[in-house]
Amino acid sequence: SKLAALLGSLQLAGVVVLGVMVGLGLGRITTVDTHHGAELLAEWVLYALLGLIGCQLRNSGMPLKQILLNRHGLAIATSVAVSSLIAGLLAAPLLGLRWNEGLAMASGFGWYSLSGILIGDQLGPLFGGVAFFNDLARELLAFLLIPLTIRRAAPLAIGYGGASSMDFTLPVIQQHGGVACVPIAVVSGFILSLLSPPLILLFLSL
C-alpha cells in the first residue's frame, strides 16, 4: 500500500538520522582522528556498491544490447538526465553554488549512496550530506508519486524514481503499473546509474 511504501522510506531516513547521531556521539567521546579511516571506509563502500549493482544487472539476465536499444527506457532516462541538469544549473546561483557544483548535485539522479560519497569526498561533508538528502528526498517523493501517477502517465511515474527505478522503487512500479513497466524501469534506472558516476566526477573536476 501507499502507507507501507511511505513507512519503508521513513525507516530508511530514520536509520540515517540514527547514524548521524551515533557519529556525533562518538566524535564527542573520542579524541582520535578518524578522518583518514572514514575516507578509506567510504571508498571501499563505494567499490562494494558498484560491485553489487553489477551483480544485480548480471542476475537480471537482460543483455546490454537489449538495455541500450530499449527506446522507451532510453527516452525516459534522457528526459530525466537533461531536465535534472537544467534544474541544477538554474538552481546553482539561487543557492550560492558555482555552476559546476549545481550540475554535480543534480547528477545523482536519486542514487543517494553514490552522490553523497563522491561529492562529500571532493567538496566536504557538508555538501556530501546535502547531496545525500537531496537524492534521498527524491526517492521518498517517488514512493508517494508513483502510485498516484503510474496509471495515467507511466513514463512520468518511472522517471520519478530516477536511478532507483531499477532497484528500490521497482517493486512499487511493478505493483501499481504491472509487469509491462518493469523492463522499461530497469532500462531507465540502469542508464541513469551508468551516467551518474562519470557526470559527477566530470563536473567536480571543472
N, C-alpha and C positions, 0 to 999 in steps of 0.2 A: 504494500500500500504506500501511498504518498507519505503518510506519517512514519512508516517504518524506514523509508529511504532517508527522510529528514533526520530521524533519530540516529541512523548509522553515520551520517555525516557529522552530526553533533558529537557523537562519541569519538570520532577521529579528531575533531577540533579539541575535545577535552583532553585527549592524550597529549596533544601538542602543548596545551597550556600546562599540563602536569609536568611535562619535560622541561619547559622553561622555568617553572618554579623550583624543580629539583636542581637545575643548573645554577640558578641564583643562590639557592641554599648552600650548595657545595662551594660556590665561589666565596661565600662569606666565612665558611668554617675552615677553609684551607688557604694556605699562602703559597702553594706550589704553582709554578707557572705551567699551565696545561694548554697554552695556546698552540704550541707545536704539535702536541699529541692530538688535539682536536682537529687540526688541519689534516694530519695524516689519516685519522679515522674517517673524516668526511671524504677524502679522496678514495679510500677503499670502499666506502659505502656507495659512492658514485659508480665505481667499477662493477660492484655487485648488482646495482640496479640495471645497468646496461646489459650485463650478462643475463639477468633474469628476463629482460624484455626480449633478448634474442632467443632464449629458450622457449618463451611463450609463443613467439612467432613460428618457431620451428615445429612446435607441437600442434599448432593450428592446422597444419597440413596445407596451407594456402601458398602456392608458389609465388615467387617475387613477380613474375610476369603477369600473373592474374591480378596482383595488387596494383601494379603500376598502370595497367590497362583498364582498370575499372573507372568508367567515365564519371559516374555519379559520385563515387568516393573522392576522386581527384578534384572534381568541381567543388565539392564541399570543403575539402582541405585547402584548396587555393583561395576560396572566398574567405574562410576563417583567417588564413595567414595574412592576406592582403588587408582585410578590414582591421585586424588586430594591430598590424604595423602602422597603419594610418592613424588609428586611435592613439597609439603610443607616441607617435610623432607630434600629434596635436596636443596631447596632454603634457608633454615634457615641459614646455615653457610655463604652463599654468602651475606646475608643481615645483618649479625651480630646478629642473633637471636639464642636463645637456641633451641634445637631440639623440646622440647615440645611446645614452643611458635610458631614455624613454623607449627607444626601439628594443633595447636588450630586455627591459622589463616586460614588454609586450610579446616577446618571442618565446615565453614559456608555454603558451597555448594550453594552460591548465596542468602542465606537468610540474607540480609544486616541489616535489622532492629534488628534481634536477635543477630548476631555476634558482631555488634557494641556495644550493651548494655552489653553483657556478658564479652567480652574481655576488654572493657573500665572500667568495674567495678573492674576487677582483676588486669589489667596492667596499667591503667591510660587512660586519654582521648586521648593521642597521639596514642596509639596502638588501642584504640577503633575506632578512626577516620580512621586509616589505614585499619582495618578490614571492616569497613563500605564501604569505597570507593573501596576496593578490590572486595567485593561481588556485589556492585552496578555496577562496570565496567564489571563484568561477565554478568550481566543482559543486559547491553547496547550492549555488543557484541552478546549476544544471539538473541536480536531483529534483528541484522543485518545478522547473520549467518543462522538462522533457515530458512528464506525464500529461501536462496541460496542453502541449502543442503538437505532439507527435502524430495525433490522428488527423489534424488539419494540415500540418506542414512538416512532414518527416525530415526533409533536409535541414530545415531550421532547427529542429529539435536535436538532430545528430550533431550539428555544428556547435550547439551549446556545450557539448561535452568536450570539445577540443581534442587534445591528445588522449584524454582519458576515455574517449568513446570506444577504445579497443580493450579496455580492461575494467576500470572502476564503475563507469556509468553504463557499460554494455548490458549488464543484467536488467537495468531499468529500461533501456532501449528495447531489449528483446521482450520484456514482459508487457510493455504498453504499445509497442509498434509491431510486434510479430517477428517471425523468423526471417522474413524477407529483408528486414532492416539490418540484420546482423552483419552480412558481408560488407555492406556499404559503410557501416560504422567502423568495422575493423580496418578497412582500407583507409578511411579518412583519418582515424587515430594513428595508424601506422605511418602515414605520410607526414603528419604533423610531428610525430615523435622523431622521425628522421630529420626534419628541418630544424627542430628546436635547438639541439646542442650546437651545430655549426653556426646558426644565426646568432645565438647569444654570444659565443666566443668571437665571432666576427665583429659585432657591434661594440663589444667591450674593448677590442683591440684598436679601435679607431680613435 
